[in-house]
Amino acid sequence: MMSATSTLALTHFVTLADSFDKDKVTPGVLGFIVFAVIGGAVWLLMKSMNKQMKKVDFEETPAPDSPEGTKPAATAKGAKGAQPTG
């Protein structure tokens, strides 16, 4: 059951609904606002994602069986016979 207050509030919307063309359907201002808010949220998320991705420091290590993966002992840090710099 509807109360008297809600009935009075809805009667104003019924008169507004009769004045619109029933053959024409448009999203209206509310549709534009929702679309704009979603677009803004996506833009902010993309901006944040790019900022976080720039912080990532990824350097792939070579495979152990490849020739680049093995270092000679003379160039390894702390190897015997290495000359101190300075």
C-alpha beads as a LAMMPS data file, in Angstrom:
LAMMPS data file: protein, C-alpha beads

86 atoms
85 bonds

1 atom types
1 bond types

-500.0 500.0 xlo xhi
-500.0 500.0 ylo yhi
-500.0 500.0 zlo zhi

Masses

1 110.0

Atoms # bond

1 1 1 0.000 0.000 0.000
2 1 1 1.166 3.479 -0.772
3 1 1 0.951 6.285 1.736
4 1 1 -0.667 9.604 0.936
5 1 1 2.704 11.354 0.797
6 1 1 4.155 8.965 -1.761
7 1 1 0.983 9.166 -3.839
8 1 1 1.184 12.958 -3.946
9 1 1 4.888 12.801 -4.868
10 1 1 4.257 10.360 -7.710
11 1 1 1.398 12.380 -9.208
12 1 1 3.896 15.082 -10.226
13 1 1 5.979 12.515 -12.110
14 1 1 2.939 11.149 -13.926
15 1 1 2.119 14.579 -15.353
16 1 1 5.751 15.001 -16.457
17 1 1 5.742 11.572 -18.086
18 1 1 2.677 12.444 -20.167
19 1 1 4.381 15.502 -21.658
20 1 1 7.236 13.442 -23.188
21 1 1 7.068 11.896 -26.641
22 1 1 6.574 8.175 -26.013
23 1 1 8.079 7.249 -29.396
24 1 1 11.410 8.919 -28.633
25 1 1 13.758 7.386 -26.083
26 1 1 16.918 9.226 -25.061
27 1 1 19.357 8.606 -22.212
28 1 1 18.993 12.186 -21.025
29 1 1 21.157 14.095 -18.609
30 1 1 21.402 11.240 -16.110
31 1 1 22.782 8.928 -18.787
32 1 1 25.393 11.506 -19.746
33 1 1 26.414 12.026 -16.118
34 1 1 26.784 8.286 -15.508
35 1 1 28.793 7.866 -18.724
36 1 1 31.034 10.825 -17.814
37 1 1 31.665 9.461 -14.305
38 1 1 32.565 6.020 -15.669
39 1 1 34.868 7.606 -18.257
40 1 1 36.574 9.703 -15.591
41 1 1 37.035 6.678 -13.348
42 1 1 38.618 4.689 -16.190
43 1 1 40.946 7.597 -16.978
44 1 1 42.046 7.847 -13.328
45 1 1 42.590 4.084 -13.118
46 1 1 44.698 4.081 -16.283
47 1 1 46.761 7.003 -14.983
48 1 1 47.350 5.196 -11.686
49 1 1 48.232 1.946 -13.471
50 1 1 50.813 3.703 -15.656
51 1 1 52.341 5.305 -12.566
52 1 1 52.618 1.924 -10.825
53 1 1 54.023 0.206 -13.917
54 1 1 56.777 2.824 -14.214
55 1 1 57.921 1.876 -10.700
56 1 1 58.521 -1.740 -11.732
57 1 1 62.199 -2.513 -12.271
58 1 1 62.312 -5.786 -14.172
59 1 1 65.521 -7.170 -15.570
60 1 1 65.320 -10.709 -16.902
61 1 1 68.151 -13.009 -15.891
62 1 1 69.612 -15.106 -18.697
63 1 1 69.037 -18.846 -18.759
64 1 1 71.758 -20.854 -16.966
65 1 1 72.532 -23.003 -20.024
66 1 1 73.111 -20.005 -22.332
67 1 1 76.633 -18.625 -22.928
68 1 1 75.620 -15.208 -21.534
69 1 1 74.604 -16.856 -18.241
70 1 1 78.144 -17.962 -17.354
71 1 1 80.608 -15.324 -16.234
72 1 1 84.356 -15.871 -16.231
73 1 1 85.861 -16.162 -12.760
74 1 1 88.169 -13.165 -13.323
75 1 1 85.282 -10.775 -13.826
76 1 1 83.194 -12.089 -10.945
77 1 1 83.048 -9.832 -7.899
78 1 1 85.492 -10.839 -5.217
79 1 1 87.500 -13.219 -7.426
80 1 1 91.171 -13.943 -6.663
81 1 1 93.590 -11.875 -8.616
82 1 1 91.162 -9.012 -9.244
83 1 1 92.754 -5.615 -8.967
84 1 1 91.164 -3.282 -6.377
85 1 1 89.910 -0.046 -7.830
86 1 1 90.421 3.248 -6.179

Bonds

1 1 1 2
2 1 2 3
3 1 3 4
4 1 4 5
5 1 5 6
6 1 6 7
7 1 7 8
8 1 8 9
9 1 9 10
10 1 10 11
11 1 11 12
12 1 12 13
13 1 13 14
14 1 14 15
15 1 15 16
16 1 16 17
17 1 17 18
18 1 18 19
19 1 19 20
20 1 20 21
21 1 21 22
22 1 22 23
23 1 23 24
24 1 24 25
25 1 25 26
26 1 26 27
27 1 27 28
28 1 28 29
29 1 29 30
30 1 30 31
31 1 31 32
32 1 32 33
33 1 33 34
34 1 34 35
35 1 35 36
36 1 36 37
37 1 37 38
38 1 38 39
39 1 39 40
40 1 40 41
41 1 41 42
42 1 42 43
43 1 43 44
44 1 44 45
45 1 45 46
46 1 46 47
47 1 47 48
48 1 48 49
49 1 49 50
50 1 50 51
51 1 51 52
52 1 52 53
53 1 53 54
54 1 54 55
55 1 55 56
56 1 56 57
57 1 57 58
58 1 58 59
59 1 59 60
60 1 60 61
61 1 61 62
62 1 62 63
63 1 63 64
64 1 64 65
65 1 65 66
66 1 66 67
67 1 67 68
68 1 68 69
69 1 69 70
70 1 70 71
71 1 71 72
72 1 72 73
73 1 73 74
74 1 74 75
75 1 75 76
76 1 76 77
77 1 77 78
78 1 78 79
79 1 79 80
80 1 80 81
81 1 81 82
82 1 82 83
83 1 83 84
84 1 84 85
85 1 85 86
